[in-house]
Amino acid sequence: MLRLLKKAGQLLYRIWFYILVAIPIIVFSPLLIILSISEKTYPQFFWLARNIWATIILYGMGCIPKIKYEEKLVKGKSYMLVANHTSMLDIMLMLRVSRNPFVFVGKKELVKIPIFGFFYKRVCIMVDREDSKSRMGVYRRAQRRLNQGLSICIFPEGGVPPEEIVLDEFKDGAFKMGIAHSIPIVPIIFFDAKRRFPFTIYRGGPGWLRVKVFPFIKTDAMVEKQKGELRDNVRKLMLDQLMAAAE
């Protein structure tokens, strides 16, 4: 009986998440539609997403961000934000990490998510990882957004890995792009998102969401052939921290 009650509670917790995702979007949809029409108004769209949408979801779920910065993001400067990807909370958590407006680079499949997908395709850089032309197009669109003073965010694992994998292998894209545009790489670790809201239905619960923002890695003196070394160094840094936290 207790097991059934626990499962019912976890199911309701998951349903509550989707309610929290949808309600602010529905309430603010007229304003969000206006702000998503033009790239010039993206900073205002980002402000709403960060300060209202993400905040309502995280605090409404009882998942309280606890962010430690080893180096602060400078207002008006562009960065390449990279983090491990384990949960749907990662999007909201990343929005809380950076006050600087940034654009997500993500899979085109997310467009299919009801309500969320409508705005996702208007404000994010979508990529079809199976299409080389789509991957190349990302660099052009990213350069345009960087020229507008924005940052870029990529989850370099390329998706959410199986639960037993602590940190999947990294794709080259974020590091190649960081070098090409001479912007600092900002390694970020989400320690608790998988525990708080995993993709497994009958698991998860409220609690702290610890985040660590590492010192930035400059790329302005690097060349493209160093992207593999940069990728591996960042992954090792993050994997070592995640393994140490699990002990």
C-alpha positions as CSV (number, residue, x, y, z in Angstrom):
1,M,0.0,0.0,0.0
2,L,2.8,2.4,0.9
3,R,4.5,1.6,-2.3
4,L,1.4,2.4,-4.3
5,L,0.9,5.7,-2.4
6,K,4.6,6.6,-3.1
7,K,4.1,5.9,-6.9
8,A,0.9,7.9,-6.9
9,G,2.7,10.8,-5.3
10,Q,5.6,10.7,-7.7
11,L,3.2,10.5,-10.7
12,L,1.3,13.6,-9.4
13,Y,4.7,15.3,-8.9
14,R,5.5,14.8,-12.6
15,I,2.0,16.0,-13.7
16,W,2.5,19.1,-11.5
17,F,5.7,19.8,-13.4
18,Y,3.9,19.9,-16.8
19,I,1.2,22.1,-15.3
20,L,3.9,24.5,-14.0
21,V,5.6,24.5,-17.5
22,A,2.3,25.2,-19.3
23,I,0.5,27.8,-17.1
24,P,3.0,30.7,-17.3
25,I,3.3,30.1,-21.1
26,I,-0.5,30.2,-21.5
27,V,-0.9,33.3,-19.2
28,F,1.9,35.3,-20.9
29,S,1.4,33.9,-24.4
30,P,0.3,37.2,-26.0
31,L,3.4,38.9,-24.7
32,L,5.7,35.9,-25.5
33,I,4.4,35.8,-29.1
34,I,5.1,39.5,-29.6
35,L,8.6,39.2,-28.1
36,S,9.4,36.1,-30.2
37,I,8.6,37.7,-33.5
38,S,11.8,39.6,-33.8
39,E,15.4,38.8,-32.6
40,K,15.7,42.4,-31.4
41,T,13.3,41.7,-28.6
42,Y,14.9,38.4,-27.5
43,P,16.6,39.9,-24.4
44,Q,13.1,40.7,-23.1
45,F,11.8,37.2,-24.0
46,F,14.8,35.8,-22.1
47,W,14.1,38.0,-19.1
48,L,10.6,36.6,-18.9
49,A,11.8,33.0,-19.4
50,R,14.4,33.3,-16.7
51,N,12.7,35.4,-14.0
52,I,9.1,34.1,-14.3
53,W,8.9,30.8,-16.2
54,A,12.0,29.1,-14.9
55,T,11.5,30.5,-11.4
56,I,7.9,29.4,-11.1
57,I,8.8,25.8,-12.3
58,L,11.9,25.3,-10.1
59,Y,10.4,26.8,-6.9
60,G,7.0,25.4,-7.6
61,M,8.6,21.9,-7.7
62,G,10.4,22.5,-4.5
63,C,13.8,22.3,-6.3
64,I,15.8,25.2,-5.1
65,P,18.9,26.3,-7.1
66,K,22.1,26.6,-5.1
67,I,24.7,28.0,-7.5
68,K,28.4,28.4,-6.8
69,Y,30.4,30.6,-9.2
70,E,34.1,30.2,-9.3
71,E,34.1,33.0,-11.9
72,K,31.3,35.5,-12.6
73,L,29.7,36.1,-16.0
74,V,30.4,39.6,-17.2
75,K,27.3,41.6,-18.3
76,G,27.3,42.2,-22.1
77,K,30.0,39.6,-22.9
78,S,29.4,36.4,-24.9
79,Y,30.2,32.9,-23.7
80,M,29.8,29.3,-24.7
81,L,27.9,27.7,-21.8
82,V,28.3,23.9,-21.6
83,A,26.8,21.6,-19.0
84,N,25.9,17.9,-18.3
85,H,22.3,17.0,-19.4
86,T,20.3,14.7,-17.1
87,S,16.8,16.1,-16.7
88,M,14.1,18.4,-18.1
89,L,15.0,20.7,-15.2
90,D,18.3,21.5,-16.9
91,I,16.8,24.1,-19.2
92,M,15.2,26.0,-16.3
93,L,18.3,25.6,-14.2
94,M,20.6,27.0,-17.0
95,L,18.3,30.0,-17.3
96,R,18.8,30.7,-13.6
97,V,22.6,30.3,-13.9
98,S,23.1,33.1,-16.4
99,R,21.6,36.6,-16.3
100,N,23.3,37.2,-19.6
101,P,20.8,36.4,-22.4
102,F,21.8,33.2,-24.3
103,V,20.3,31.0,-27.0
104,F,20.0,27.3,-26.7
105,V,21.3,25.0,-29.5
106,G,19.1,21.9,-29.3
107,K,17.5,19.1,-31.2
108,K,14.7,19.9,-33.6
109,E,12.6,17.0,-32.0
110,L,11.8,19.3,-29.1
111,V,9.5,21.3,-31.4
112,K,7.0,18.5,-31.0
113,I,6.4,19.2,-27.3
114,P,3.0,20.9,-27.0
115,I,3.0,24.6,-26.1
116,F,6.8,24.6,-25.3
117,G,7.7,23.6,-28.8
118,F,5.8,26.6,-30.3
119,F,8.2,29.1,-28.7
120,Y,11.2,26.8,-28.8
121,K,11.4,26.8,-32.6
122,R,11.1,30.6,-32.6
123,V,13.9,31.5,-30.2
124,C,16.3,28.6,-30.2
125,I,18.9,27.4,-32.8
126,M,17.6,24.0,-33.9
127,V,19.8,21.3,-35.3
128,D,19.2,18.0,-37.0
129,R,22.3,16.0,-35.9
130,E,21.8,13.6,-38.7
131,D,21.9,16.3,-41.4
132,S,25.3,17.8,-42.2
133,K,23.8,20.9,-43.8
134,S,21.7,21.5,-40.6
135,R,24.9,21.2,-38.5
136,M,26.7,23.7,-40.7
137,G,23.8,26.1,-40.6
138,V,24.1,26.2,-36.8
139,Y,27.4,28.0,-37.0
140,R,26.0,30.8,-39.2
141,R,23.0,31.3,-37.0
142,A,25.2,31.2,-33.9
143,Q,27.5,33.9,-35.3
144,R,24.5,36.2,-36.0
145,R,23.3,35.8,-32.4
146,L,26.8,36.4,-31.0
147,N,27.0,39.5,-33.1
148,Q,23.9,40.6,-31.2
149,G,25.8,40.3,-27.9
150,L,24.2,37.0,-26.9
151,S,25.8,33.8,-25.5
152,I,25.3,30.3,-26.7
153,C,24.3,27.2,-24.6
154,I,25.0,23.6,-25.7
155,F,24.7,20.4,-23.8
156,P,27.7,18.7,-25.4
157,E,26.6,15.1,-24.7
158,G,24.2,15.6,-27.6
159,G,21.2,14.3,-25.6
160,V,20.4,12.7,-22.3
161,P,22.5,9.6,-21.7
162,P,21.2,6.3,-20.2
163,E,20.8,6.6,-16.4
164,E,23.8,4.4,-15.6
165,I,26.2,6.7,-17.5
166,V,27.5,9.5,-15.3
167,L,28.7,11.6,-18.2
168,D,28.4,10.6,-21.9
169,E,31.1,11.3,-24.5
170,F,31.1,15.0,-25.8
171,K,30.4,16.1,-29.3
172,D,32.7,18.6,-30.9
173,G,30.2,21.3,-31.8
174,A,30.4,23.5,-28.7
175,F,34.2,23.5,-28.7
176,K,34.6,24.0,-32.4
177,M,32.2,26.9,-32.2
178,G,33.9,28.4,-29.2
179,I,37.2,28.4,-30.9
180,A,35.8,29.7,-34.2
181,H,34.1,32.6,-32.5
182,S,36.9,33.2,-29.9
183,I,34.5,33.1,-26.9
184,P,35.3,31.6,-23.5
185,I,34.0,28.1,-22.7
186,V,32.1,28.1,-19.4
187,P,31.9,24.5,-17.9
188,I,28.9,24.0,-15.7
189,I,27.9,21.0,-13.6
190,F,24.3,20.2,-12.5
191,F,24.8,17.8,-9.6
192,D,21.2,17.0,-8.5
193,A,18.9,17.4,-11.4
194,K,18.8,13.7,-12.2
195,R,17.9,12.9,-8.6
196,R,15.3,15.6,-8.4
197,F,13.5,15.0,-11.7
198,P,14.9,12.1,-13.8
199,F,13.3,10.8,-17.0
200,T,12.2,7.7,-15.0
201,I,8.5,8.3,-14.1
202,Y,8.3,7.0,-10.6
203,R,11.4,8.7,-9.2
204,G,12.4,12.2,-8.0
205,G,11.4,14.7,-5.4
206,P,12.0,18.2,-4.0
207,G,15.4,19.4,-2.7
208,W,18.5,21.5,-3.5
209,L,19.8,21.7,-7.0
210,R,23.5,22.3,-6.6
211,V,25.3,23.9,-9.6
212,K,29.0,24.7,-10.0
213,V,30.2,27.2,-12.6
214,F,33.9,26.7,-13.2
215,P,36.6,29.2,-14.2
216,F,36.2,30.1,-17.9
217,I,38.5,28.6,-20.5
218,K,39.8,31.2,-23.0
219,T,39.8,30.1,-26.7
220,D,41.1,33.2,-28.5
221,A,44.6,31.8,-28.8
222,M,43.3,28.3,-30.0
223,V,43.0,26.9,-33.5
224,E,40.3,24.5,-34.7
225,K,42.6,21.4,-34.5
226,Q,42.7,21.9,-30.7
227,K,38.9,21.3,-30.4
228,G,39.4,17.6,-29.5
229,E,41.9,18.4,-26.7
230,L,39.6,21.2,-25.4
231,R,36.6,18.9,-25.5
232,D,38.4,16.1,-23.6
233,N,39.8,18.5,-21.0
234,V,36.4,20.0,-20.2
235,R,34.8,16.5,-20.1
236,K,37.5,15.2,-17.7
237,L,37.1,18.2,-15.4
238,M,33.3,17.7,-15.2
239,L,33.5,13.9,-14.9
240,D,36.1,14.1,-12.1
241,Q,33.8,16.4,-10.2
242,L,30.7,14.3,-10.7
243,M,32.5,11.1,-9.6
244,A,33.9,12.9,-6.5
245,A,30.4,14.1,-5.6
246,A,29.0,10.6,-5.9
247,E,31.5,9.1,-3.5
